[in-house]
Amino acid sequence: MSVTESDIAFAHELFAGLGAITHRKMMGGLTLYCDGQVFAILDAEGVPYLKAKGAFAEEMAAAGSEIFSYTDKAGK
């Protein structure tokens, strides 16, 4: 499965408060940019994952967030 036009619209609406959001389809998912910087992805099922590190990543983990991972076509 890959992201749909409604997934893309959802992402733009979800993150509209950040400013001008752009996107690029990659590997069945979607990479999201704000001011030219990657800040999130949508996986092939349309689930958003935020780029996080440091205290923000720790807060996200404490709130129950998962780290993004995927298996390629070769099973790796």
C-alpha beads as a LAMMPS data file, in Angstrom:
LAMMPS data file: protein, C-alpha beads

76 atoms
75 bonds

1 atom types
1 bond types

-500.0 500.0 xlo xhi
-500.0 500.0 ylo yhi
-500.0 500.0 zlo zhi

Masses

1 110.0

Atoms # bond

1 1 1 0.000 0.000 0.000
2 1 1 1.142 3.561 -0.551
3 1 1 -0.036 6.935 0.669
4 1 1 -3.158 8.326 -0.963
5 1 1 -4.162 11.854 -1.859
6 1 1 -6.380 11.885 1.245
7 1 1 -3.334 10.888 3.382
8 1 1 -1.434 13.825 1.899
9 1 1 -4.312 16.210 2.591
10 1 1 -4.505 14.855 6.165
11 1 1 -0.790 15.528 6.723
12 1 1 -1.011 19.066 5.375
13 1 1 -4.030 19.785 7.578
14 1 1 -2.462 18.144 10.644
15 1 1 0.714 20.212 10.436
16 1 1 -0.733 23.427 8.953
17 1 1 0.104 25.372 12.107
18 1 1 3.833 24.938 11.461
19 1 1 3.827 27.059 8.315
20 1 1 4.370 26.139 4.696
21 1 1 4.510 22.338 4.474
22 1 1 5.841 20.555 1.407
23 1 1 6.072 16.842 0.747
24 1 1 7.724 14.203 -1.382
25 1 1 6.566 10.655 -1.940
26 1 1 9.251 8.112 -1.060
27 1 1 9.228 4.315 -0.739
28 1 1 5.437 4.121 -0.627
29 1 1 5.296 6.737 2.125
30 1 1 5.561 10.488 2.361
31 1 1 8.343 12.727 3.628
32 1 1 7.179 16.050 5.093
33 1 1 9.204 19.243 5.097
34 1 1 8.797 22.614 6.797
35 1 1 11.068 25.381 5.520
36 1 1 13.053 22.759 3.607
37 1 1 13.777 20.601 6.664
38 1 1 12.469 17.055 7.092
39 1 1 10.370 16.873 10.249
40 1 1 8.046 13.908 9.737
41 1 1 7.084 11.001 7.537
42 1 1 3.898 9.123 6.849
43 1 1 4.487 5.424 6.417
44 1 1 2.803 3.455 3.636
45 1 1 -0.284 2.990 5.833
46 1 1 -0.573 6.749 6.482
47 1 1 0.740 6.668 10.072
48 1 1 2.687 9.851 10.946
49 1 1 6.124 9.677 12.590
50 1 1 7.877 12.806 13.852
51 1 1 11.601 13.340 13.677
52 1 1 12.705 13.669 17.297
53 1 1 15.828 13.613 19.401
54 1 1 16.906 14.594 22.893
55 1 1 14.281 15.661 25.408
56 1 1 11.540 15.767 22.762
57 1 1 12.232 12.140 21.795
58 1 1 12.158 11.137 25.457
59 1 1 8.813 12.902 25.967
60 1 1 7.383 11.213 22.872
61 1 1 8.537 7.775 24.104
62 1 1 7.040 8.417 27.541
63 1 1 3.746 9.269 25.850
64 1 1 3.774 5.890 24.059
65 1 1 5.220 6.796 20.661
66 1 1 7.016 4.164 18.605
67 1 1 10.269 4.432 16.690
68 1 1 9.727 4.110 12.929
69 1 1 11.107 0.996 11.260
70 1 1 10.321 -0.867 8.071
71 1 1 11.110 -4.103 6.275
72 1 1 12.220 -3.793 2.664
73 1 1 11.155 -6.127 -0.136
74 1 1 14.174 -8.351 0.561
75 1 1 12.955 -8.864 4.126
76 1 1 15.651 -6.739 5.764

Bonds

1 1 1 2
2 1 2 3
3 1 3 4
4 1 4 5
5 1 5 6
6 1 6 7
7 1 7 8
8 1 8 9
9 1 9 10
10 1 10 11
11 1 11 12
12 1 12 13
13 1 13 14
14 1 14 15
15 1 15 16
16 1 16 17
17 1 17 18
18 1 18 19
19 1 19 20
20 1 20 21
21 1 21 22
22 1 22 23
23 1 23 24
24 1 24 25
25 1 25 26
26 1 26 27
27 1 27 28
28 1 28 29
29 1 29 30
30 1 30 31
31 1 31 32
32 1 32 33
33 1 33 34
34 1 34 35
35 1 35 36
36 1 36 37
37 1 37 38
38 1 38 39
39 1 39 40
40 1 40 41
41 1 41 42
42 1 42 43
43 1 43 44
44 1 44 45
45 1 45 46
46 1 46 47
47 1 47 48
48 1 48 49
49 1 49 50
50 1 50 51
51 1 51 52
52 1 52 53
53 1 53 54
54 1 54 55
55 1 55 56
56 1 56 57
57 1 57 58
58 1 58 59
59 1 59 60
60 1 60 61
61 1 61 62
62 1 62 63
63 1 63 64
64 1 64 65
65 1 65 66
66 1 66 67
67 1 67 68
68 1 68 69
69 1 69 70
70 1 70 71
71 1 71 72
72 1 72 73
73 1 73 74
74 1 74 75
75 1 75 76
